[in-house]
């Protein structure tokens, strides 16, 4: 009881921490991680402000002595030397500020891209199927890159604006209060305008990245399905779809540029008018009323443009920052969607099963015992009234209580769309049930145990994915342990792939194209089987990999599958009568419901739907 309560408290604490992190936002997280750089920026900005004021004061003093007091050049040589040193220091500090900003941007982009990739890697099956691949790639690449200006320009400029203008304003008030009041009165118009424009920019930026994601998704879908589009005569239609999507992205981008040009024009207008008013006031005080010295007037006139230039640059950086915010919001949206989906699927797992990883511990002990022979022991698998839905409007999958004993050969059968592959995904752990449990040796496997659980599972589909790389690399990708070349070659022999590889001049070092370009369907299946032979999994899942293959290739694969099945639990989504008859137990699915289970003879006798399906198969009408 105490252990369960402790687990519940830990789970609740973890959820609260996740919520806090989520509410904190990406920007706050990155600022927290780079607090030292922010402090460094603040120190350098303060030093830069001192350098700007010192430069203006020294320049005013030099001009006063040479042109007003008619002093010799040699008498101000030391002042000129100090002035040059201060100007060099100012340049160095400006460069250093920019450099630190670029480092902040690089670190932030690395962290953001890593977070996106981690979330996509660990996303559930339903989350992976949601949305277009091109859109997700666009977020991971383009949106993250667009966040650069927020950290490299916006943050350094905002820190400068928070320190340097205040310092200049203080000096101006000391030297000439009238100019200080004019600056104090006109300065708020710039940030006010920045906020109004920034809000509009942020909305337009978010619209821009929605358009970019749509364009990227449409383009990648069209590229991957180009052959089908040509065959069905839809290539020209899809071209128009891409064109419309591209024009939508162009229009969204041009809208942001319009705001940028408007922003620049208004900022320049405000700055010129403000400087003009102050210059006029100084001229009246100096020439008409003769109430101030040339040195004071010139010093103020030097500081005023610096003041407004900083505010203007901040306005430009603010626009860039608001543009970046749209991209950052896209990244946050993707992270929140995948987090919410994963949290929803794993909700209650720790509380309901404080020892939910016990099954994996047992399997790990068994695996360690038998690791030398690479033959982990098959576990008992139970489906305890499992229910699952992809969406609220899709069909619902339901099962009764089913037990799969170690080493058993299971066939999942039913009409197309009855939920066979979904059930296989639930058993594999690729999907999590909305209710009920999938038990391994009597315990649930949570998402925290997925990596360990997948060590014991091999899943071979009708269309296994082949990565760009050599035959050897593609076979070895099926296991996490270090394997020798001899083991890879033996796995290829067991899978009937050795004869295929022998035809190539470079053998196992022959490069295979992305997606298996250059390989036939049967060769891809043999490569996938070679992965399973090398991994020697305790559970092997098949989505009837022999469908659509020629008779000779099918026989080779059947022999390899039979060899694999001798030391593992085999679960197959079955279409062929041969596979069904060979199964120890058959699970019959109909419209998402696990109707019945039993041997071939038992189901023929008591289940009319099954008998009808078998009859159609014998007549060649069931694929």
C-alpha positions, 0 to 999 in steps of 0.5 A: 500500500505504501509503495503504491502511494509513493509511486502515485506521489512520484507520478503526480510530482512528475506530472506537475514538473512537466506542466511547469516546464510546459507552461514555462515555454521554450524561450524561458527555458532557453533563457534559464539555460543561458543565464550566464550569457545573459549576465555577460550581455548585461555587463558588456551592454553597461560597458558599451553605454559608458563607452558611448557616453565617454566617446561623445564627451571626449569628442565634444572636448576635442572640438571645443579646444580646437575650434572654440579655444583655438588650442594647438593640435599637440595639446589635444594629442593625448585626448585624441589618443584616449578618444581612439582607444574608447572608439576601439573599445566601443567597436570591440564591445559591439562585436562581442555583444553580437558574438554572444548573441550568435552563440546564444542562438546556436545553443538555443537552436541546437536544444530546440532541434534536439527537443523536436527530434526527441519528441518525434522519436518518442511520439506514439503511433497515432501522433506519428500518423497525424499531420504531414511528414513535410510539415514536421520536417519544416518545423524541425529545420526551417522554423527552428532556424528562423528562431535565430534572430530572436536570440542573436538580435532581439535579446542583445538589442533589448538588453542594450535598450534597457541600459544604454538609453537610460544612461544617455538620458541621465547624462542629458538631464545633467547637461541640459534638462530641456533636451532630456524632457523632450527625449523622455516625452518622444521616446515612448512613441517608439516602443508603443509603435513597436508593440502595435507592429510586433503584435501584427507581425507575430500573427502574420508570422504564425500564418506564414509558418502554417503556409510553409508547413502546408507547402512542405507537406504537399511538396513532399507528399507529391514527390513521394507519390510522383509515380502514382500521380503520373499513372493516374493522370493527376500530375498536372492537378497536383502541380496546381495544388503545389502552385497554390500552396507556394503562392499562399506562402509567398503572400504570407511572406510579402505581408510580413515584408510590408509590415517591416517596411512600414515599421522602418519608415515610421521609426525613421520618421519618429527619430528624425522629427525628435532629433530635429526638435531637440536640435532646434531647441539647442540652436535657440538656447545657444544662438538666440538666448546664449544660455548654454555653452558650445561644449554642452550643446555639442555633447547633447547633440552627439548623445541624442542620435545615439539615444534614438539610434539605439531605440530604432535598432531595438524596434528593428530587432523587435520586428525580427523577434516577433517574426521569430516568435511565430516560428517558435510558437510552431515548435512549441505547438509540435512539442505540446501536441506530442507531449499531450498525446504521450501523456494521455496514452500513459496516464495512470500507468505508474499509479495502476502498476507501481511494479509495471517494469517487473516483466521487463526485469524478469525478461532482462534476467532471462536474456542475460542468462541466455545472451551467449546463445542469443536466444531470449526466452519468449514471455507470456502475453495477455490481452485483458479486455483491450480497447483502442480508438485512433480518433473518436469518429473511427472504429473501436477495437475491442478484445476479450481476455486472451492469453498467448503462451511462450513459443505459440504460433498465432494467426490474426485473421479477418476481413480488410479493415477489421483491425488486424494490424491495429491489434498487432501494433497493440501487442508490439507496444507501438500503440497504447490501449485506451483501456484494458491491459497488454500484459507481459508475464503478468505485468504492463509494459509502460512507455518508460520500459519501451526501449527494453521491451523492443529488445525482445520484439521483431516486427516484419511488415509487408513493406519493410523500410530499407535505409540508405547504406550497405547490406551489412549496415541494414542487417546490423540495424536490427540489433543494438549490440556489437555484432561481427561480420560473420554473424551478419553473413550467417543471418543473411544465409539463414534468411536466404539473402546470401545468394542475392548479395553474392550477385553484387561485386561488393557483396555485403558492402554494396550500397542500397538506395534509400527506401530499398531502391534497386531491390525487389519486394522479395529481396527487401523481405529477406533483408528484413528477415536477416535483421530478425535472425541477427536479433534473435527476438523472443517475439516475432510479429509478421504482417504476412510478408509473403503476400504478392511475392512469386512462388519461389521467393515465398517458399524461401521466406516460408522456410526462413520464417519456420526456422525463426519460429522454432525459438520464438512466439510468432504472431502473424496477420495472416491472409494465406490459408497455409499460414492460417492452418499452421497456426496453434491459435487463430484470433478472428477479428470482425469490425474491430472486435475480437470475435473468437479464438481457437484452432483452425478446426475449432473455428471451422466448426463453431464460427460461420464467418470464419468458415465462409472466409476459409471457403473464399480463400480456397476459391481464390476470393480472399486475399 
